[in-house]
Amino acid sequence: MELTGKHILLGLSGGVACYKAAELCRVLVKEGATVQVVMTEAAAQFITPVTMQALSGRPVYGSQWDARMPDNMPHIHLGREADAIVVAPCSADFIARLAQGRADELLSLLCLARPAQRVPLLLAPAMNREMWAHPATQRNLAQVRADGARVPGVGTGDQACGETGDGRMLEPHEIVEELIAAFQPQRLAGRRVLVTAGPTFEAIDPIRGVTNHSSGKMGFAVARAAREAGADVVLVAGPVHLPTPRGVRRIDVQSARQMLAACEAEADDADIFVATAAVADWRPAAPSDHKIKKDGSGRAPVLAFTENPDILLALAQGARARSGALFCVGFAAESHDLAAHAQAKRARKGIPLLVGNIGPLTFGQDDNEMMLVDAQGVQPLPRAPKLVLARQLIAEIARRMGAGG
C-alpha cells in the first residue's frame, strides 16, 4: 500500500478513457489513498458521478459553484487538501486549457490554484492519434511540462475510433507507478545509472545451458528506484520474465559475454553502475552446435569449462583507467559467511560499496535482507520488500556521491 495516507485528487476530463478512470480510482484506494474525484461536464457524458462516488467513497465535485463549500471556494479547499492531482483522462482540450492558464470550470481552476511546490500535477493524456500528433497539442504539452506538470506519455494500440496508434491513456497500474514516483525525492536528477539484473545463460548446446535461480527482481527494483529518483536508467537484463519499469531503457541479453558487451557500450555515459546480476562464473568451453544425445552407453558427456569475464571488475578497472567518475556498486549472493566473503569481494574488485545477501533464501522472493559493505564495515538493512530496499540503496548511493535530496 504505497499511497497510504496520501490524499489524491483525481480529475476526469472528457473522453472514452473515462472507463479506465474507474479502475484507476479503485487501484488508488487499494494502494491506501484517499481519493477525491472532480469531473468536468464533458467527463459526465462518459461516466456518471454516481459510479465515481461509489468507487471513491466520497462525494464527487463538478462545479465551481458547488454550495457544499460554505464559502463557494472548492477550487481552493480541494486543492489545499490534496497531496497530488492526477488528471486521467486528460483530453487535448484540457491540455490546451492548462497551457493557456484558463480557469473557467472547476478542474482547471483547481490545477491553476494548486500549491505547485507541494502538490505535483500528473497528466495522463488520452485522445485520437492525429490529435496527439498535432503540432498544437505538442506545443501545449511542452508548455504544461515547462510549467511543472508531469506528463508520462501515452500508450499505443487500438483506439475507440477504430484507428490504431499513439494516444491511448496509460493503464491504471502505469499511472499509479508514475504517481508513486512523483512522491520520491529526486536525489539522482540528471544522473545516468546502469543496472544489471537476473541470471546469465551459458549454452551447452542449442537446447541446454548453465544458469541459476536469480529472478531479477532485486535488479529491476533498483532500476525502478533509480528512475523514481530522477535518473536516466539503462537496465541490462539476463533471461527473466519481468515487466520493464516505466521510463527505463532495457537491453536483453543471454550470456555473460553479451552482458559485458552491453555494459561496456553504455558505461562511458553512466555515472553509476549497480551490478545486481547473478552472472555465471563459468561457461562451457566448447558448446555443441547440435543437441548432445544419449548414446546408450550410460556415460555422461564430459564438459570442459572456462571462466567468464568479470563484468563488475572490468567496468571498475575501465573507469579507473580513464580517470572516470563511475561509482560502482556490486552485489554478492553467498550461501555462508556472508560478511567475510562480501568484504573480500569488495576489496578484490576495488569498489566503494558492495551489497550482500544470502542468495538461495532470497532468489525469486519479493522481499530481501541485505547488508551494505564498505571500507568502514558492515551496515545491515533489515528484511523488507525489495523495492523498499532498492530505494534505501539509491538514497545511500546518492548520499555518498553528494547528490541532493
C-alpha positions as a Python dict, from the first residue, in 0.01 Angstrom:
ca = {
    (1, 'M'): (0, 0, 0),
    (2, 'E'): (242, 260, -132),
    (3, 'L'): (-4, 551, -110),
    (4, 'T'): (-122, 505, 246),
    (5, 'G'): (-200, 845, 398),
    (6, 'K'): (-196, 1025, 63),
    (7, 'H'): (-491, 1238, -46),
    (8, 'I'): (-520, 1219, -424),
    (9, 'L'): (-744, 1448, -626),
    (10, 'L'): (-848, 1252, -935),
    (11, 'G'): (-970, 1474, -1216),
    (12, 'L'): (-1162, 1343, -1517),
    (13, 'S'): (-1190, 1537, -1840),
    (14, 'G'): (-1400, 1421, -2137),
    (15, 'G'): (-1310, 1106, -2327),
    (16, 'V'): (-1392, 740, -2372),
    (17, 'A'): (-1095, 659, -2148),
    (18, 'C'): (-1310, 764, -1851),
    (19, 'Y'): (-1389, 395, -1818),
    (20, 'K'): (-1023, 344, -1720),
    (21, 'A'): (-1057, 618, -1458),
    (22, 'A'): (-1299, 396, -1269),
    (23, 'E'): (-1036, 123, -1243),
    (24, 'L'): (-770, 383, -1160),
    (25, 'C'): (-981, 509, -872),
    (26, 'R'): (-1020, 153, -742),
    (27, 'V'): (-644, 89, -764),
    (28, 'L'): (-563, 415, -584),
    (29, 'V'): (-797, 322, -299),
    (30, 'K'): (-646, -27, -287),
    (31, 'E'): (-300, 132, -255),
    (32, 'G'): (-421, 314, 57),
    (33, 'A'): (-500, 658, -86),
    (34, 'T'): (-797, 878, -9),
    (35, 'V'): (-943, 976, -347),
    (36, 'Q'): (-1142, 1291, -418),
    (37, 'V'): (-1295, 1290, -766),
    (38, 'V'): (-1355, 1608, -966),
    (39, 'M'): (-1523, 1576, -1306),
    (40, 'T'): (-1571, 1817, -1593),
    (41, 'E'): (-1911, 1846, -1759),
    (42, 'A'): (-1773, 1657, -2058),
    (43, 'A'): (-1650, 1369, -1839),
    (44, 'A'): (-2001, 1322, -1703),
    (45, 'Q'): (-2113, 1237, -2059),
    (46, 'F'): (-1895, 924, -2047),
    (47, 'I'): (-1923, 804, -1685),
    (48, 'T'): (-2160, 907, -1409),
    (49, 'P'): (-2061, 1084, -1088),
    (50, 'V'): (-2256, 811, -907),
    (51, 'T'): (-2009, 549, -1029),
    (52, 'M'): (-1707, 753, -920),
    (53, 'Q'): (-1865, 830, -584),
    (54, 'A'): (-1926, 461, -522),
    (55, 'L'): (-1564, 374, -607),
    (56, 'S'): (-1403, 659, -413),
    (57, 'G'): (-1643, 662, -119),
    (58, 'R'): (-1658, 1041, -135),
    (59, 'P'): (-1895, 1295, -295),
    (60, 'V'): (-1792, 1397, -646),
    (61, 'Y'): (-1743, 1764, -734),
    (62, 'G'): (-1815, 1909, -1076),
    (63, 'S'): (-1892, 2279, -1039),
    (64, 'Q'): (-1703, 2577, -901),
    (65, 'W'): (-2037, 2700, -771),
    (66, 'D'): (-2092, 2391, -553),
    (67, 'A'): (-2271, 2513, -239),
    (68, 'R'): (-2136, 2230, -25),
    (69, 'M'): (-1837, 2455, 41),
    (70, 'P'): (-1956, 2729, 282),
    (71, 'D'): (-1758, 2998, 102),
    (72, 'N'): (-1812, 2854, -250),
    (73, 'M'): (-1440, 2801, -299),
    (74, 'P'): (-1396, 2432, -379),
    (75, 'H'): (-1109, 2519, -613),
    (76, 'I'): (-912, 2643, -312),
    (77, 'H'): (-1009, 2395, -44),
    (78, 'L'): (-994, 2077, -255),
    (79, 'G'): (-653, 2173, -390),
    (80, 'R'): (-515, 2250, -43),
    (81, 'E'): (-627, 1910, 86),
    (82, 'A'): (-454, 1721, -195),
    (83, 'D'): (-109, 1565, -189),
    (84, 'A'): (-123, 1528, -567),
    (85, 'I'): (-360, 1599, -856),
    (86, 'V'): (-398, 1337, -1128),
    (87, 'V'): (-598, 1421, -1442),
    (88, 'A'): (-691, 1095, -1615),
    (89, 'P'): (-810, 1104, -1880),
    (90, 'C'): (-660, 1436, -1980),
    (91, 'S'): (-810, 1544, -2314),
    (92, 'A'): (-647, 1760, -2580),
    (93, 'D'): (-890, 2036, -2485),
    (94, 'F'): (-793, 2018, -2119),
    (95, 'I'): (-421, 2026, -2202),
    (96, 'A'): (-491, 2341, -2408),
    (97, 'R'): (-676, 2494, -2113),
    (98, 'L'): (-382, 2433, -1883),
    (99, 'A'): (-132, 2568, -2138),
    (100, 'Q'): (-337, 2888, -2168),
    (101, 'G'): (-395, 2923, -1794),
    (102, 'R'): (-772, 2914, -1839),
    (103, 'A'): (-988, 2877, -1530),
    (104, 'D'): (-1350, 2868, -1642),
    (105, 'E'): (-1452, 2540, -1475),
    (106, 'L'): (-1364, 2364, -1150),
    (107, 'L'): (-1092, 2121, -1259),
    (108, 'S'): (-882, 2377, -1447),
    (109, 'L'): (-936, 2619, -1158),
    (110, 'L'): (-801, 2357, -919),
    (111, 'C'): (-493, 2297, -1132),
    (112, 'L'): (-425, 2669, -1158),
    (113, 'A'): (-476, 2733, -786),
    (114, 'R'): (-284, 2432, -654),
    (115, 'P'): (25, 2498, -438),
    (116, 'A'): (266, 2396, -715),
    (117, 'Q'): (570, 2345, -491),
    (118, 'R'): (386, 2097, -271),
    (119, 'V'): (122, 1936, -493),
    (120, 'P'): (250, 1760, -806),
    (121, 'L'): (24, 1761, -1114),
    (122, 'L'): (24, 1440, -1317),
    (123, 'L'): (-150, 1435, -1656),
    (124, 'A'): (-247, 1114, -1837),
    (125, 'P'): (-340, 1221, -2192),
    (126, 'A'): (-600, 1031, -2394),
    (127, 'M'): (-701, 1120, -2748),
    (128, 'N'): (-707, 1016, -3113),
    (129, 'R'): (-365, 955, -3271),
    (130, 'E'): (-398, 1253, -3507),
    (131, 'M'): (-493, 1481, -3219),
    (132, 'W'): (-194, 1356, -3023),
    (133, 'A'): (46, 1417, -3313),
    (134, 'H'): (-95, 1762, -3400),
    (135, 'P'): (161, 2042, -3357),
    (136, 'A'): (-80, 2240, -3140),
    (137, 'T'): (-110, 1951, -2893),
    (138, 'Q'): (266, 1903, -2885),
    (139, 'R'): (319, 2276, -2826),
    (140, 'N'): (67, 2269, -2543),
    (141, 'L'): (233, 1962, -2392),
    (142, 'A'): (570, 2135, -2400),
    (143, 'Q'): (417, 2434, -2225),
    (144, 'V'): (247, 2240, -1945),
    (145, 'R'): (567, 2043, -1887),
    (146, 'A'): (761, 2369, -1868),
    (147, 'D'): (502, 2490, -1618),
    (148, 'G'): (579, 2191, -1392),
    (149, 'A'): (324, 1924, -1488),
    (150, 'R'): (439, 1563, -1516),
    (151, 'V'): (325, 1407, -1845),
    (152, 'P'): (450, 1047, -1870),
    (153, 'G'): (320, 1000, -2223),
    (154, 'V'): (61, 776, -2385),
    (155, 'G'): (12, 416, -2487),
    (156, 'T'): (-7, 275, -2838),
    (157, 'G'): (-277, 48, -2975),
    (158, 'D'): (-636, 25, -3087),
    (159, 'Q'): (-848, 334, -3031),
    (160, 'A'): (-1221, 375, -2982),
    (161, 'C'): (-1248, 548, -3320),
    (162, 'G'): (-1128, 232, -3492),
    (163, 'E'): (-781, 364, -3567),
    (164, 'T'): (-452, 239, -3425),
    (165, 'G'): (-160, 442, -3296),
    (166, 'D'): (-36, 667, -3017),
    (167, 'G'): (-282, 842, -2789),
    (168, 'R'): (-428, 573, -2563),
    (169, 'M'): (-436, 659, -2196),
    (170, 'L'): (-182, 467, -1991),
    (171, 'E'): (-316, 171, -1797),
    (172, 'P'): (-414, 235, -1432),
    (173, 'H'): (-115, 47, -1289),
    (174, 'E'): (121, 256, -1507),
    (175, 'I'): (-36, 580, -1384),
    (176, 'V'): (-10, 465, -1023),
    (177, 'E'): (359, 381, -1076),
    (178, 'E'): (414, 732, -1213),
    (179, 'L'): (227, 881, -918),
    (180, 'I'): (435, 687, -665),
    (181, 'A'): (749, 809, -843),
    (182, 'A'): (627, 1168, -810),
    (183, 'F'): (648, 1139, -431),
    (184, 'Q'): (1009, 1014, -429),
    (185, 'P'): (1295, 1259, -365),
    (186, 'Q'): (1477, 1343, -689),
    (187, 'R'): (1817, 1250, -547),
    (188, 'L'): (1965, 1142, -879),
    (189, 'A'): (1815, 1401, -1112),
    (190, 'G'): (2045, 1446, -1409),
    (191, 'R'): (2244, 1129, -1334),
    (192, 'R'): (2274, 823, -1557),
    (193, 'V'): (2252, 482, -1394),
    (194, 'L'): (2345, 146, -1547),
    (195, 'V'): (2198, -164, -1378),
    (196, 'T'): (2242, -534, -1448),
    (197, 'A'): (1980, -785, -1336),
    (198, 'G'): (1887, -1151, -1347),
    (199, 'P'): (2093, -1459, -1432),
    (200, 'T'): (2300, -1532, -1738),
    (201, 'F'): (2251, -1842, -1954),
    (202, 'E'): (2561, -2018, -2084),
    (203, 'A'): (2484, -2261, -2366),
    (204, 'I'): (2592, -2625, -2354),
    (205, 'D'): (2416, -2695, -2684),
    (206, 'P'): (2121, -2533, -2866),
    (207, 'I'): (1879, -2681, -2609),
    (208, 'R'): (2056, -2683, -2272),
    (209, 'G'): (2261, -2441, -2071),
    (210, 'V'): (2411, -2342, -1736),
    (211, 'T'): (2221, -2080, -1535),
    (212, 'N'): (2098, -2009, -1180),
    (213, 'H'): (1785, -1927, -981),
    (214, 'S'): (1812, -1548, -992),
    (215, 'S'): (1472, -1395, -1073),
    (216, 'G'): (1599, -1043, -1148),
    (217, 'K'): (1354, -888, -902),
    (218, 'M'): (1619, -706, -700),
    (219, 'G'): (1785, -556, -1006),
    (220, 'F'): (1454, -448, -1155),
    (221, 'A'): (1365, -287, -820),
    (222, 'V'): (1697, -97, -824),
    (223, 'A'): (1630, 22, -1179),
    (224, 'R'): (1284, 142, -1081),
    (225, 'A'): (1411, 315, -766),
    (226, 'A'): (1685, 493, -962),
    (227, 'R'): (1434, 613, -1219),
    (228, 'E'): (1199, 730, -940),
    (229, 'A'): (1493, 930, -803),
    (230, 'G'): (1514, 1118, -1133),
    (231, 'A'): (1793, 924, -1305),
    (232, 'D'): (1817, 822, -1668),
    (233, 'V'): (1833, 442, -1631),
    (234, 'V'): (1958, 163, -1857),
    (235, 'L'): (1878, -192, -1744),
    (236, 'V'): (2080, -481, -1890),
    (237, 'A'): (1873, -790, -1814),
    (238, 'G'): (1950, -1157, -1842),
    (239, 'P'): (1673, -1406, -1928),
    (240, 'V'): (1390, -1314, -1690),
    (241, 'H'): (1013, -1274, -1719),
    (242, 'L'): (956, -935, -1558),
    (243, 'P'): (791, -619, -1693),
    (244, 'T'): (1027, -331, -1761),
    (245, 'P'): (993, -47, -1506),
    (246, 'R'): (836, 260, -1663),
    (247, 'G'): (1082, 505, -1809),
    (248, 'V'): (1370, 255, -1803),
    (249, 'R'): (1556, 157, -2121),
    (250, 'R'): (1604, -219, -2126),
    (251, 'I'): (1864, -427, -2309),
    (252, 'D'): (1804, -804, -2306),
    (253, 'V'): (2100, -1041, -2315),
    (254, 'Q'): (2162, -1411, -2256),
    (255, 'S'): (2528, -1482, -2179),
    (256, 'A'): (2788, -1317, -1958),
    (257, 'R'): (2986, -1205, -2261),
    (258, 'Q'): (2677, -1043, -2411),
    (259, 'M'): (2610, -868, -2079),
    (260, 'L'): (2967, -739, -2066),
    (261, 'A'): (2945, -605, -2422),
    (262, 'A'): (2617, -427, -2347),
    (263, 'C'): (2756, -275, -2027),
    (264, 'E'): (3077, -158, -2192),
    (265, 'A'): (2874, 10, -2466),
    (266, 'E'): (2680, 208, -2202),
    (267, 'A'): (2946, 266, -1935),
    (268, 'D'): (3101, 582, -2082),
    (269, 'D'): (2771, 766, -2044),
    (270, 'A'): (2696, 633, -1695),
    (271, 'D'): (2762, 795, -1358),
    (272, 'I'): (2662, 493, -1151),
    (273, 'F'): (2689, 119, -1216),
    (274, 'V'): (2491, -123, -998),
    (275, 'A'): (2579, -484, -1073),
    (276, 'T'): (2295, -691, -927),
    (277, 'A'): (2304, -966, -1193),
    (278, 'A'): (2397, -1318, -1086),
    (279, 'V'): (2649, -1375, -1363),
    (280, 'A'): (2767, -1733, -1421),
    (281, 'D'): (3132, -1765, -1319),
    (282, 'W'): (3193, -2040, -1575),
    (283, 'R'): (3071, -2136, -1921),
    (284, 'P'): (3118, -2446, -2137),
    (285, 'A'): (3444, -2403, -2327),
    (286, 'A'): (3313, -2558, -2648),
    (287, 'P'): (2932, -2561, -2671),
    (288, 'S'): (2797, -2809, -2922),
    (289, 'D'): (2629, -2687, -3241),
    (290, 'H'): (2380, -2974, -3209),
    (291, 'K'): (2185, -3126, -2923),
    (292, 'I'): (2404, -3369, -2731),
    (293, 'K'): (2229, -3707, -2749),
    (294, 'K'): (2249, -4006, -2523),
    (295, 'D'): (2441, -4289, -2690),
    (296, 'G'): (2312, -4575, -2475),
    (297, 'S'): (2645, -4631, -2304),
    (298, 'G'): (2534, -4487, -1972),
    (299, 'R'): (2826, -4245, -1977),
    (300, 'A'): (2759, -3874, -1931),
    (301, 'P'): (2935, -3630, -2162),
    (302, 'V'): (3244, -3465, -2021),
    (303, 'L'): (3218, -3087, -2034),
    (304, 'A'): (3517, -2857, -2012),
    (305, 'F'): (3453, -2513, -1863),
    (306, 'T'): (3626, -2180, -1897),
    (307, 'E'): (3597, -1871, -1679),
    (308, 'N'): (3354, -1596, -1775),
    (309, 'P'): (3457, -1230, -1779),
    (310, 'D'): (3416, -1038, -1454),
    (311, 'I'): (3178, -760, -1557),
    (312, 'L'): (3198, -555, -1239),
    (313, 'L'): (3578, -573, -1226),
    (314, 'A'): (3606, -485, -1595),
    (315, 'L'): (3391, -172, -1562),
    (316, 'A'): (3557, -64, -1237),
    (317, 'Q'): (3904, -105, -1387),
    (318, 'G'): (3797, 66, -1707),
    (319, 'A'): (3667, 365, -1514),
    (320, 'R'): (3991, 391, -1316),
    (321, 'A'): (4198, 368, -1634),
    (322, 'R'): (4002, 656, -1784),
    (323, 'S'): (4010, 850, -1456),
    (324, 'G'): (3636, 838, -1484),
    (325, 'A'): (3383, 901, -1212),
    (326, 'L'): (3181, 578, -1245),
    (327, 'F'): (3052, 490, -898),
    (328, 'C'): (3043, 109, -893),
    (329, 'V'): (2822, -96, -661),
    (330, 'G'): (2845, -474, -650),
    (331, 'F'): (2619, -747, -518),
    (332, 'A'): (2731, -1068, -351),
    (333, 'A'): (2493, -1360, -301),
    (334, 'E'): (2654, -1611, -69),
    (335, 'S'): (2544, -1935, 92),
    (336, 'H'): (2752, -1881, 411),
    (337, 'D'): (2997, -1640, 582),
    (338, 'L'): (2832, -1350, 403),
    (339, 'A'): (3014, -1061, 570),
    (340, 'A'): (3362, -1209, 521),
    (341, 'H'): (3301, -1308, 159),
    (342, 'A'): (3142, -970, 81),
    (343, 'Q'): (3435, -775, 230),
    (344, 'A'): (3683, -985, 35),
    (345, 'K'): (3490, -940, -289),
    (346, 'R'): (3464, -563, -241),
    (347, 'A'): (3839, -534, -186),
    (348, 'R'): (3916, -761, -481),
    (349, 'K'): (3700, -555, -716),
    (350, 'G'): (3831, -223, -582),
    (351, 'I'): (3484, -71, -548),
    (352, 'P'): (3348, 163, -278),
    (353, 'L'): (3029, -28, -193),
    (354, 'L'): (2905, -385, -206),
    (355, 'V'): (2564, -525, -113),
    (356, 'G'): (2549, -872, 36),
    (357, 'N'): (2264, -1115, 80),
    (358, 'I'): (2217, -1487, 135),
    (359, 'G'): (2133, -1587, -221),
    (360, 'P'): (1942, -1916, -204),
    (361, 'L'): (1697, -1778, 53),
    (362, 'T'): (1603, -1467, -144),
    (363, 'F'): (1605, -1574, -510),
    (364, 'G'): (1256, -1532, -652),
    (365, 'Q'): (1117, -1374, -335),
    (366, 'D'): (954, -1032, -312),
    (367, 'D'): (1150, -934, -2),
    (368, 'N'): (1513, -947, 99),
    (369, 'E'): (1755, -884, 382),
    (370, 'M'): (2084, -721, 291),
    (371, 'M'): (2398, -562, 425),
    (372, 'L'): (2596, -268, 290),
    (373, 'V'): (2968, -337, 298),
    (374, 'D'): (3235, -68, 261),
    (375, 'A'): (3582, 7, 391),
    (376, 'Q'): (3439, 116, 728),
    (377, 'G'): (3247, -204, 795),
    (378, 'V'): (2901, -352, 758),
    (379, 'Q'): (2562, -181, 777),
    (380, 'P'): (2263, -420, 790),
    (381, 'L'): (1939, -343, 606),
    (382, 'P'): (1655, -532, 780),
    (383, 'R'): (1419, -754, 583),
    (384, 'A'): (1179, -553, 368),
    (385, 'P'): (1021, -561, 20),
    (386, 'K'): (1289, -544, -247),
    (387, 'L'): (1162, -209, -378),
    (388, 'V'): (1191, -59, -29),
    (389, 'L'): (1548, -187, -1),
    (390, 'A'): (1625, -60, -351),
    (391, 'R'): (1512, 289, -252),
    (392, 'Q'): (1730, 274, 58),
    (393, 'L'): (2026, 169, -156),
    (394, 'I'): (1967, 451, -406),
    (395, 'A'): (1945, 701, -119),
    (396, 'E'): (2276, 568, 17),
    (397, 'I'): (2444, 591, -324),
    (398, 'A'): (2316, 948, -367),
    (399, 'R'): (2446, 1041, -21),
    (400, 'R'): (2791, 900, -97),
    (401, 'M'): (2802, 1087, -427),
    (402, 'G'): (2698, 1411, -261),
    (403, 'A'): (2373, 1423, -460),
    (404, 'G'): (2077, 1629, -347),
    (405, 'G'): (1764, 1512, -165),
}
